[in-house]
Amino acid sequence: MPIRPENKKLYPKEWKLIRELILEACQNKCEFCGVRNHLWTTRQKNNHKNYCQIDQLEHMDKFANFLGDERTKPVKVILTIAHLDQDPTNNKRSNLKALCQLCHNRLDAPHRAKNRKANKIKDQEKAGQMTLGFRNE
């Protein structure tokens, strides 16, 4: 996942070095599913657990004209470094994992859902305050 501009200040200045060391330590493979960095692959649902199945497409260099089911569309794997506790200031090695897009999104999904719910409540409260303000005028 790219670092959001508003969060850049939370990362240490040596973040690129930390990232490279982690990628080297995990041999450039996702630490959850094992897919290799920069590999073209397709992802499919496996059973009902929504686990990724890796179909390696070693020589796929473009997929713009690929026709097929969205679930089997080739994608290029780009490993990112995930903070397991969702805290970008906690850069202990035990808290950092090299993950592919799919695994990183799965890891972050509960945190994003929680944030969406909290933001929705805030928006509703804000809208309610605005409505109350109009009634008092």
C-alpha positions in Angstrom: 0.0 0.0 0.0 1.4 3.4 -0.8 2.0 5.7 2.1 -0.6 8.3 2.3 0.8 11.9 2.2 -0.8 12.8 5.5 1.0 9.8 7.1 4.5 10.3 5.6 5.7 12.1 8.7 4.9 9.1 10.8 7.5 6.9 9.0 11.2 7.1 9.8 13.5 8.7 7.3 15.3 5.3 6.7 12.0 3.6 5.7 13.3 2.7 2.3 16.2 0.9 3.9 13.9 -0.9 6.3 11.7 -2.0 3.4 14.7 -3.4 1.5 16.0 -5.3 4.5 12.6 -6.9 5.1 12.2 -7.8 1.4 15.7 -9.4 1.5 14.9 -11.3 4.7 11.7 -12.8 3.3 13.5 -13.6 0.0 11.2 -11.2 -1.9 8.1 -13.3 -1.2 4.8 -12.5 0.5 5.1 -13.6 4.1 1.5 -14.8 4.2 0.9 -16.5 0.9 4.4 -16.9 -0.6 3.9 -15.2 -3.9 7.0 -13.7 -5.4 7.5 -9.9 -5.8 7.0 -8.6 -9.4 5.4 -11.8 -10.6 2.4 -11.8 -12.9 -0.3 -13.9 -11.3 -4.0 -14.6 -11.2 -6.0 -14.8 -8.0 -9.0 -17.1 -7.5 -11.2 -17.9 -4.6 -10.2 -21.2 -2.9 -13.1 -23.0 -1.1 -15.2 -20.7 1.0 -12.2 -19.2 2.9 -11.4 -16.7 0.2 -7.8 -17.7 0.4 -5.6 -16.9 -2.6 -4.5 -19.5 -5.0 -1.5 -18.6 -7.0 -1.4 -19.4 -10.7 2.0 -18.2 -11.9 2.2 -16.5 -15.3 6.0 -16.1 -15.6 6.0 -14.5 -19.0 3.0 -12.2 -18.8 4.3 -8.7 -19.4 1.0 -7.0 -20.3 -2.6 -7.7 -19.4 -4.4 -4.7 -20.8 -6.0 -6.7 -23.6 -6.6 -9.8 -21.4 -10.2 -10.9 -21.6 -11.8 -13.0 -18.9 -13.4 -13.1 -15.5 -12.3 -10.3 -13.1 -11.2 -12.9 -10.6 -8.7 -14.5 -13.0 -7.4 -11.3 -14.5 -3.6 -11.2 -14.3 -2.1 -8.7 -11.9 1.5 -7.8 -11.1 2.5 -8.5 -7.5 4.1 -5.6 -5.7 5.1 -6.4 -2.2 4.5 -3.7 0.4 5.5 -3.6 4.1 2.5 -3.9 6.4 2.3 -2.8 10.1 0.5 -5.7 11.7 -0.9 -3.5 14.5 -1.8 -0.7 12.1 0.6 1.7 13.8 3.0 3.3 11.3 5.2 4.4 14.2 5.8 0.8 15.5 8.7 -0.3 13.2 9.8 -3.3 15.2 10.6 -6.2 12.9 8.1 -8.4 14.6 5.4 -5.8 13.6 6.4 -5.6 10.0 5.6 -8.1 7.2 6.2 -8.0 3.5 2.8 -8.7 1.9 1.3 -8.8 -1.6 -1.6 -6.5 -2.4 -4.2 -9.2 -1.6 -2.8 -10.2 1.7 -2.2 -6.6 2.8 -5.8 -5.6 1.9 -7.1 -8.6 3.9 -5.0 -7.6 6.9 -6.1 -4.0 6.7 -9.8 -4.7 5.9 -11.1 -4.8 9.6 -9.2 -1.6 10.4 -10.6 0.2 7.4 -14.1 -1.0 8.2 -13.8 0.2 11.8 -12.6 3.6 10.5 -15.4 3.9 8.0 -18.0 3.2 10.7 -16.4 5.7 13.1 -16.4 8.3 10.3 -20.0 7.6 9.4 -21.0 8.2 13.0 -19.0 11.4 13.1 -20.7 12.6 9.8 -24.1 11.8 11.2 -23.4 13.6 14.4 -22.1 16.6 12.5 -25.2 16.6 10.2 -27.4 16.4 13.3 -25.7 19.4 14.9 -26.1 21.4 11.7 -29.8 20.5 11.6 -30.2 21.5 15.3 -28.5 24.8 14.5 -31.0 25.6 11.7 -33.9 24.8 14.1 -32.7 27.3 16.6 -32.5 30.2 14.2 
